[in-house]
């Protein structure tokens, strides 16, 4: 696996180049409508939005909120595109962000195009503001449009200041199916890479978030306390957090807890 940013750029652009777009069928009036809408709602939202064109391999829209929130030079951002933005990402996070983006793209290209828009990637990392200080941000990536053949084309990213303010923590990224609640871990080099939380792990995390101890969860689900504790440990590993409080906070932050059932969970024994 390449480790330098230049190698990752080459691999990413090569991956995009292999998508067999029919350039003549790409309708850029669709992009214009999205840009018009984003400009109209720009005043009413706190986050900054961007659109990435996978055919052109660059950002085709950057909202002025990047300048308002982070003090970025928007003229340079428009002129330099990816390079300007990448140079403001913490160097420890930059490569992992690229790796996760490629992992998400490969995952989508190997999936049914009809469910592309059911997924969102949530990344939590550090960027530099105008004062030269790193701040933590949370960014959500979703697919806006496919081309006429069903290939991913326009991607939307919305970045905002993260409620998780620990600047010492490094990059985190997860891919979520917001309809099913299935979560995939894209932590480069991690043993849990692309490992989804199972339905049982999601169920146990829900009960933990409701304040139940391992013994209470075991009794409720008719499983052993050792099984519950094993699931708890796997949850921490997959979410790349050090304790259950962080797991609950992160799951709530990315909207995962909202996908869990509110009634009695299933009682399948695993």
C-alpha positions in Angstrom: 0.0 0.0 0.0 1.5 3.4 -0.9 2.4 5.6 2.0 3.3 9.0 0.5 0.6 11.6 -0.4 1.9 11.7 -4.0 1.5 8.0 -4.4 -2.0 8.2 -3.0 -2.9 11.0 -5.4 -1.7 8.8 -8.3 -3.6 5.8 -7.1 -6.8 7.8 -6.5 -6.7 9.5 -9.9 -6.0 6.2 -11.6 -9.0 4.7 -9.8 -11.2 7.5 -11.0 -9.7 7.3 -14.5 -10.8 3.7 -14.7 -14.5 4.6 -14.3 -15.9 4.4 -17.8 -17.9 7.6 -17.9 -19.7 8.6 -21.0 -18.6 12.3 -21.0 -21.2 13.3 -23.5 -24.0 12.1 -21.2 -22.9 14.1 -18.1 -25.6 16.8 -17.6 -23.9 19.7 -15.9 -27.2 21.5 -15.5 -27.7 19.1 -12.7 -24.6 20.4 -11.0 -25.7 24.0 -11.5 -29.0 23.2 -9.7 -27.1 21.7 -6.8 -24.8 24.7 -6.6 -27.8 27.1 -6.7 -29.5 25.3 -3.9 -26.3 25.2 -1.7 -25.8 28.9 -2.3 -29.4 29.6 -1.2 -29.1 27.7 2.0 -25.6 28.8 2.8 -26.7 31.5 5.2 -28.9 29.1 7.2 -26.4 26.3 7.8 -23.4 26.3 10.1 -21.3 23.9 8.0 -19.2 24.4 4.9 -20.2 22.4 1.8 -18.2 21.2 -1.2 -19.0 19.2 -4.3 -16.4 16.9 -5.8 -16.7 15.9 -9.5 -15.2 12.4 -9.9 -15.1 12.8 -13.7 -13.1 16.1 -13.5 -11.2 14.8 -10.5 -11.5 18.1 -8.5 -13.8 20.2 -6.4 -16.3 22.0 -8.6 -17.9 23.9 -5.7 -16.7 25.3 -2.4 -19.0 27.3 -0.2 -17.9 30.6 1.3 -18.4 29.1 4.7 -14.8 27.7 4.5 -13.6 31.3 4.7 -16.1 32.3 7.4 -15.5 29.3 9.7 -11.8 28.5 9.1 -10.5 31.8 7.7 -9.3 30.1 4.5 -8.3 32.2 1.5 -11.2 31.3 -0.8 -9.5 32.7 -4.0 -6.6 30.4 -3.5 -8.9 27.5 -2.6 -10.8 27.9 -5.8 -7.5 28.2 -7.8 -5.6 25.4 -6.2 -8.5 23.0 -5.4 -7.4 19.8 -3.7 -3.9 21.0 -2.9 -5.0 24.0 -1.0 -7.4 22.0 1.2 -4.9 19.1 1.7 -2.2 21.5 2.9 -4.6 22.6 5.7 -5.2 19.1 7.0 -3.0 17.9 9.8 -0.1 15.9 8.3 -0.9 12.8 10.5 -4.5 12.8 9.2 -3.9 13.6 5.6 -2.8 10.2 4.3 -5.4 8.3 6.2 -8.2 10.6 4.9 -7.1 9.8 1.3 -6.9 6.1 2.1 -10.3 6.1 3.6 -11.8 8.0 0.6 -10.3 5.4 -1.7 -11.6 2.6 0.4 -15.1 4.1 0.3 -15.0 4.5 -3.5 -13.8 0.9 -4.0 -16.5 -0.3 -1.7 -19.2 1.6 -3.6 -17.9 0.5 -7.0 -18.2 -3.1 -5.8 -21.8 -2.6 -4.6 -25.1 -2.3 -6.2 -25.5 1.2 -7.7 -29.1 1.3 -6.5 -27.9 1.6 -2.8 -25.0 4.1 -3.4 -27.0 7.0 -1.9 -27.8 4.9 1.3 -24.3 5.4 2.4 -22.4 8.2 4.0 -18.8 8.4 5.2 -18.2 10.3 8.4 -14.6 11.5 9.0 -13.3 13.2 12.1 -9.9 14.9 11.8 -7.9 18.1 12.3 -7.5 21.2 10.0 -5.7 24.4 10.4 -7.6 27.7 10.7 -6.4 31.2 9.7 -4.6 31.6 13.0 -2.4 28.6 12.3 -4.1 26.6 15.0 -5.5 23.1 14.4 -9.2 22.5 15.1 -11.1 19.3 15.0 -13.8 18.9 12.3 -16.4 16.4 11.4 -17.1 15.9 7.7 -19.9 13.8 6.1 -19.6 12.6 2.5 -22.6 11.5 0.5 -23.2 10.8 -3.1 -25.3 13.4 -4.9 -25.5 12.0 -8.4 -24.6 9.1 -10.6 -24.1 9.2 -14.3 -26.5 7.7 -16.8 -24.8 4.3 -16.4 -25.0 4.3 -12.6 -21.4 5.2 -11.8 -20.7 7.6 -8.9 -20.2 11.1 -10.3 -20.9 14.1 -7.9 -20.1 13.8 -4.2 -21.2 16.2 -1.5 -19.1 16.9 1.6 -20.3 19.0 4.6 -17.6 20.0 7.1 -18.3 21.6 10.5 -16.4 22.1 13.8 -16.6 18.8 15.7 -18.1 18.7 19.3 -15.2 16.2 19.9 -12.4 18.8 20.6 -9.4 16.6 21.6 -6.7 17.8 19.2 -4.4 14.9 20.3 -6.7 12.3 18.8 -5.9 11.3 15.3 -8.1 10.6 12.2 -11.2 8.5 12.4 -13.5 7.4 9.6 -16.6 5.3 9.3 -18.9 4.3 6.4 -22.6 4.0 7.5 -25.6 2.7 5.7 -28.2 5.1 7.2 -31.1 2.9 6.3 -29.8 -0.3 7.9 -27.5 1.1 10.5 -24.6 -1.1 9.2 -21.3 0.5 9.9 -17.9 -0.3 8.3 -14.6 0.7 9.7 -12.0 2.2 7.4 -9.0 2.6 9.6 -5.9 2.1 7.4 -3.7 -0.6 8.9 -6.2 -1.6 11.6 -7.2 -5.2 12.1 -10.8 -4.0 12.1 -10.5 -2.4 8.6 -13.8 -2.7 6.8 -15.3 -4.7 9.7 -18.9 -3.8 10.3 -20.6 -3.8 13.7 -22.8 -6.8 13.8 -26.4 -6.5 14.7 -25.7 -7.9 18.2 -22.9 -5.4 18.7 -25.1 -2.6 17.7 -27.8 -3.9 20.0 -25.4 -4.1 23.0 -24.1 -0.6 22.3 -27.7 0.6 22.4 -28.3 -0.9 25.8 -25.0 0.5 27.1 -26.1 3.9 25.9 -29.3 3.4 28.0 -27.2 2.9 31.1 -27.4 -0.9 31.5 -24.4 -2.8 33.0 -23.0 -6.0 31.4 -24.9 -8.2 33.8 -28.2 -6.4 33.1 -27.6 -6.7 29.3 -26.7 -10.4 29.7 -30.0 -11.1 31.5 -32.0 -9.1 29.0 -30.6 -10.9 26.0 -30.3 -14.3 27.6 -26.5 -14.5 27.0 -23.6 -14.9 29.3 -21.8 -11.9 30.9 -18.6 -13.1 29.2 -20.3 -12.9 25.8 -21.4 -9.3 26.5 -17.9 -8.3 27.6 -16.4 -9.8 24.5 -18.9 -7.8 22.4 -18.0 -4.7 24.3 -14.3 -5.1 23.6 -15.0 -5.7 19.9 -17.1 -2.5 19.8 -14.2 -0.5 21.2 -11.8 -2.0 18.7 -14.0 -1.4 15.7 -14.9 2.2 16.7 -11.2 2.9 17.6 -12.1 4.3 21.0 -10.7 3.6 24.5 -13.9 3.2 26.5 -17.7 2.8 26.2 -18.3 6.5 27.0 -16.3 7.5 23.9 -18.1 4.8 21.9 -21.5 6.1 22.9 -20.5 9.7 22.2 -19.0 8.9 18.8 -22.0 6.7 17.8 -24.4 9.5 18.7 -22.2 12.0 16.9 -22.3 10.1 13.6 -26.0 9.4 14.0 -25.6 5.6 14.5 -27.7 5.4 17.6 -30.6 6.9 15.8 -30.8 3.9 13.6 -31.2 1.4 16.4 -34.6 -0.1 17.2 -36.5 1.5 20.1 -38.5 -1.5 21.0 -37.3 -4.8 22.3 -34.1 -5.9 20.4 -33.9 -9.3 18.9 -32.8 -12.3 21.0 -30.7 -14.2 18.6 -27.8 -15.8 20.5 -24.4 -15.3 19.0 
